[in-house]
Amino acid sequence: MALARAEREDLLDLLVTLSPEQWRAPSLCAGWSVQDVVAHVLSYEELGPRQLAARFTRGLLAFDRVNAVGLQEYAVRTPAELVDLLRRHLTPTGLTAGLGGAIALTDGLVHHQDIRRPLGLPREVPADRVVPALRTALFAPTLRGVVRVRDVRLVATDVDWSFGRGPEVRGTAEALLMAVAGRRTVTDELTGPGRDRLARRLAA
């Protein structure tokens, strides 16, 4: 949970610097602006058990549809309102607080990069956050990363981490995390004999 809070604090530090044009800019999430991504990250924070159940019912228990329902509800929030909401929920309290904060850490870190990368605002993600996020992204049912990277061996070039069996795919831990999460734009940052195999899966 402490790592999830630290990630949200870093996200807040970024968001308060963004111009209106940057809030409207496309993110790495297809069809979502930067503002949409922030709204999604925060869209579970204010839900009690009954509200959460109602959202899943409206979304027909399919995660993509449930996320779309949440985004629709939060699309009316202005950037200033989203920043204020984030300030009040730096420590996750909603659905993403599950698994001791591992969901919030992984969701927050991936979406933070979904914002930064297209805006040309790179950062060095702390190793103590990216490694547990990789573990969660591989096995979380919403991401199914372990299926995406089957039959290749992921090897981080900047931290002591590897996973899987097969031809190697090498890259920074952050780039590997984004690939595990299905972000096809990072394949140019990866190397190794297993890269093309992974790239084909990400493009499918």
One Martini backbone bead per residue (centre of mass of N, CA, C, O) as a GRO file, in nm:
protein
  204
    1MET     BB    1   0.056   0.064  -0.019
    2ALA     BB    2   0.299   0.254  -0.010
    3LEU     BB    3   0.363   0.228  -0.315
    4ALA     BB    4   0.092   0.330  -0.420
    5ARG     BB    5   0.114   0.608  -0.293
    6ALA     BB    6   0.379   0.695  -0.428
    7GLU     BB    7   0.263   0.682  -0.715
    8ARG     BB    8   0.038   0.893  -0.670
    9GLU     BB    9   0.224   1.125  -0.595
   10ASP     BB   10   0.366   1.134  -0.871
   11LEU     BB   11   0.113   1.184  -1.036
   12LEU     BB   12   0.037   1.450  -0.905
   13ASP     BB   13   0.295   1.603  -0.982
   14LEU     BB   14   0.220   1.592  -1.283
   15LEU     BB   15  -0.077   1.701  -1.310
   16VAL     BB   16  -0.017   2.000  -1.203
   17THR     BB   17   0.156   2.061  -1.488
   18LEU     BB   18  -0.071   2.045  -1.684
   19SER     BB   19  -0.219   2.126  -1.961
   20PRO     BB   20  -0.505   2.135  -2.135
   21GLU     BB   21  -0.379   1.989  -2.380
   22GLN     BB   22  -0.267   1.744  -2.219
   23TRP     BB   23  -0.539   1.642  -2.111
   24ARG     BB   24  -0.645   1.597  -2.423
   25ALA     BB   25  -0.451   1.396  -2.488
   26PRO     BB   26  -0.340   1.113  -2.593
   27SER     BB   27  -0.307   0.794  -2.500
   28LEU     BB   28  -0.232   0.451  -2.488
   29CYS     BB   29  -0.533   0.436  -2.469
   30ALA     BB   30  -0.770   0.359  -2.666
   31GLY     BB   31  -0.966   0.655  -2.684
   32TRP     BB   32  -0.793   0.792  -2.457
   33SER     BB   33  -0.732   1.036  -2.257
   34VAL     BB   34  -0.574   1.163  -2.000
   35GLN     BB   35  -0.835   1.221  -1.846
   36ASP     BB   36  -0.952   0.937  -1.871
   37VAL     BB   37  -0.733   0.789  -1.713
   38VAL     BB   38  -0.769   0.937  -1.447
   39ALA     BB   39  -1.064   0.866  -1.410
   40HIS     BB   40  -1.021   0.562  -1.398
   41VAL     BB   41  -0.827   0.540  -1.155
   42LEU     BB   42  -1.069   0.691  -0.965
   43SER     BB   43  -1.356   0.527  -1.016
   44TYR     BB   44  -1.340   0.344  -0.724
   45GLU     BB   45  -1.304   0.522  -0.458
   46GLU     BB   46  -1.638   0.593  -0.397
   47LEU     BB   47  -1.715   0.288  -0.359
   48GLY     BB   48  -1.930   0.086  -0.237
   49PRO     BB   49  -2.056  -0.223  -0.239
   50ARG     BB   50  -2.323  -0.145  -0.386
   51GLN     BB   51  -2.197   0.031  -0.611
   52LEU     BB   52  -2.014  -0.186  -0.722
   53ALA     BB   53  -2.234  -0.390  -0.796
   54ALA     BB   54  -2.385  -0.200  -0.990
   55ARG     BB   55  -2.157  -0.165  -1.193
   56PHE     BB   56  -2.122  -0.465  -1.266
   57THR     BB   57  -2.408  -0.496  -1.369
   58ARG     BB   58  -2.393  -0.280  -1.595
   59GLY     BB   59  -2.122  -0.443  -1.711
   60LEU     BB   60  -2.181  -0.756  -1.713
   61LEU     BB   61  -1.903  -0.856  -1.566
   62ALA     BB   62  -1.717  -0.687  -1.758
   63PHE     BB   63  -1.439  -0.508  -1.735
   64ASP     BB   64  -1.463  -0.320  -1.978
   65ARG     BB   65  -1.755  -0.230  -1.914
   66VAL     BB   66  -1.707  -0.131  -1.627
   67ASN     BB   67  -1.502   0.086  -1.705
   68ALA     BB   68  -1.696   0.241  -1.893
   69VAL     BB   69  -1.895   0.321  -1.676
   70GLY     BB   70  -1.697   0.478  -1.498
   71LEU     BB   71  -1.610   0.682  -1.713
   72GLN     BB   72  -1.886   0.804  -1.764
   73GLU     BB   73  -1.924   0.911  -1.468
   74TYR     BB   74  -1.626   1.079  -1.477
   75ALA     BB   75  -1.635   1.275  -1.733
   76VAL     BB   76  -1.742   1.538  -1.569
   77ARG     BB   77  -1.471   1.578  -1.462
   78THR     BB   78  -1.238   1.786  -1.394
   79PRO     BB   79  -0.913   1.827  -1.356
   80ALA     BB   80  -0.941   1.963  -1.076
   81GLU     BB   81  -1.124   1.740  -0.955
   82LEU     BB   82  -0.923   1.506  -0.996
   83VAL     BB   83  -0.696   1.619  -0.827
   84ASP     BB   84  -0.859   1.634  -0.565
   85LEU     BB   85  -0.925   1.334  -0.551
   86LEU     BB   86  -0.635   1.236  -0.536
   87ARG     BB   87  -0.556   1.381  -0.275
   88ARG     BB   88  -0.787   1.211  -0.109
   89HIS     BB   89  -0.650   0.922  -0.261
   90LEU     BB   90  -0.352   0.826  -0.218
   91THR     BB   91  -0.485   0.617  -0.052
   92PRO     BB   92  -0.633   0.350  -0.124
   93THR     BB   93  -1.009   0.252  -0.097
   94GLY     BB   94  -1.096   0.078  -0.313
   95LEU     BB   95  -1.070  -0.180  -0.520
   96THR     BB   96  -0.750  -0.124  -0.554
   97ALA     BB   97  -0.684  -0.211  -0.245
   98GLY     BB   98  -0.634  -0.476  -0.318
   99LEU     BB   99  -0.383  -0.677  -0.227
  100GLY     BB  100  -0.241  -0.449  -0.052
  101GLY     BB  101  -0.222  -0.252  -0.329
  102ALA     BB  102  -0.138  -0.400  -0.598
  103ILE     BB  103  -0.348  -0.291  -0.790
  104ALA     BB  104  -0.285   0.012  -0.763
  105LEU     BB  105   0.006  -0.001  -0.845
  106THR     BB  106  -0.027  -0.125  -1.129
  107ASP     BB  107  -0.241   0.060  -1.245
  108GLY     BB  108  -0.092   0.328  -1.185
  109LEU     BB  109   0.174   0.274  -1.337
  110VAL     BB  110   0.069   0.215  -1.617
  111HIS     BB  111  -0.104   0.481  -1.646
  112HIS     BB  112   0.123   0.676  -1.605
  113GLN     BB  113   0.267   0.583  -1.871
  114ASP     BB  114   0.025   0.639  -2.061
  115ILE     BB  115   0.081   0.946  -2.022
  116ARG     BB  116   0.390   1.005  -2.055
  117ARG     BB  117   0.476   0.890  -2.326
  118PRO     BB  118   0.304   1.073  -2.532
  119LEU     BB  119   0.423   1.345  -2.384
  120GLY     BB  120   0.737   1.318  -2.335
  121LEU     BB  121   0.761   1.210  -2.001
  122PRO     BB  122   0.995   1.067  -1.869
  123ARG     BB  123   1.095   0.806  -1.633
  124GLU     BB  124   1.222   0.657  -1.335
  125VAL     BB  125   1.130   0.365  -1.212
  126PRO     BB  126   1.114   0.220  -0.931
  127ALA     BB  127   1.205  -0.096  -0.845
  128ASP     BB  128   1.006  -0.134  -0.593
  129ARG     BB  129   0.758  -0.114  -0.804
  130VAL     BB  130   0.799  -0.274  -1.077
  131VAL     BB  131   0.829  -0.564  -0.974
  132PRO     BB  132   0.547  -0.607  -0.838
  133ALA     BB  133   0.392  -0.521  -1.093
  134LEU     BB  134   0.478  -0.755  -1.268
  135ARG     BB  135   0.353  -0.980  -1.102
  136THR     BB  136   0.061  -0.879  -1.123
  137ALA     BB  137   0.037  -0.856  -1.437
  138LEU     BB  138   0.073  -1.161  -1.495
  139PHE     BB  139  -0.188  -1.264  -1.285
  140ALA     BB  140  -0.405  -1.083  -1.355
  141PRO     BB  141  -0.720  -1.126  -1.491
  142THR     BB  142  -0.733  -0.844  -1.649
  143LEU     BB  143  -0.446  -0.898  -1.815
  144ARG     BB  144  -0.303  -1.173  -1.883
  145GLY     BB  145   0.017  -1.173  -1.915
  146VAL     BB  146   0.107  -1.476  -1.918
  147VAL     BB  147  -0.020  -1.525  -2.197
  148ARG     BB  148   0.129  -1.308  -2.366
  149VAL     BB  149   0.434  -1.435  -2.256
  150ARG     BB  150   0.446  -1.698  -2.369
  151ASP     BB  151   0.741  -1.862  -2.459
  152VAL     BB  152   0.908  -1.647  -2.297
  153ARG     BB  153   1.193  -1.454  -2.176
  154LEU     BB  154   1.214  -1.221  -1.933
  155VAL     BB  155   1.467  -0.947  -1.930
  156ALA     BB  156   1.607  -0.729  -1.730
  157THR     BB  157   1.848  -0.452  -1.768
  158ASP     BB  158   1.808  -0.279  -1.468
  159VAL     BB  159   1.721  -0.540  -1.314
  160ASP     BB  160   1.669  -0.825  -1.101
  161TRP     BB  161   1.480  -0.976  -1.361
  162SER     BB  162   1.278  -1.270  -1.438
  163PHE     BB  163   1.070  -1.457  -1.689
  164GLY     BB  164   1.044  -1.764  -1.800
  165ARG     BB  165   1.039  -1.955  -2.117
  166GLY     BB  166   1.271  -1.908  -2.374
  167PRO     BB  167   1.311  -1.668  -2.569
  168GLU     BB  168   1.448  -1.369  -2.536
  169VAL     BB  169   1.337  -1.063  -2.366
  170ARG     BB  170   1.474  -0.737  -2.370
  171GLY     BB  171   1.451  -0.483  -2.104
  172THR     BB  172   1.314  -0.278  -1.930
  173ALA     BB  173   1.097  -0.304  -1.678
  174GLU     BB  174   0.896  -0.099  -1.791
  175ALA     BB  175   0.871  -0.217  -2.078
  176LEU     BB  176   0.779  -0.498  -1.986
  177LEU     BB  177   0.525  -0.407  -1.843
  178MET     BB  178   0.386  -0.284  -2.092
  179ALA     BB  179   0.380  -0.549  -2.247
  180VAL     BB  180   0.220  -0.717  -2.043
  181ALA     BB  181  -0.021  -0.491  -2.073
  182GLY     BB  182  -0.034  -0.447  -2.413
  183ARG     BB  183   0.187  -0.238  -2.521
  184ARG     BB  184   0.299  -0.212  -2.848
  185THR     BB  185   0.495   0.051  -2.849
  186VAL     BB  186   0.752  -0.105  -2.695
  187THR     BB  187   0.898  -0.301  -2.898
  188ASP     BB  188   1.142  -0.110  -2.985
  189GLU     BB  189   1.276  -0.156  -2.681
  190LEU     BB  190   1.325  -0.447  -2.766
  191THR     BB  191   1.509  -0.755  -2.735
  192GLY     BB  192   1.573  -1.047  -2.893
  193PRO     BB  193   1.458  -1.361  -3.006
  194GLY     BB  194   1.150  -1.300  -2.875
  195ARG     BB  195   1.036  -1.032  -2.986
  196ASP     BB  196   0.860  -1.109  -3.237
  197ARG     BB  197   0.664  -1.286  -3.089
  198LEU     BB  198   0.554  -1.066  -2.902
  199ALA     BB  199   0.475  -0.858  -3.119
  200ARG     BB  200   0.252  -1.030  -3.250
  201ARG     BB  201   0.070  -1.042  -3.000
  202LEU     BB  202   0.035  -0.732  -2.961
  203ALA     BB  203  -0.093  -0.696  -3.260
  204ALA     BB  204  -0.359  -0.887  -3.233
   0.00000   0.00000   0.00000
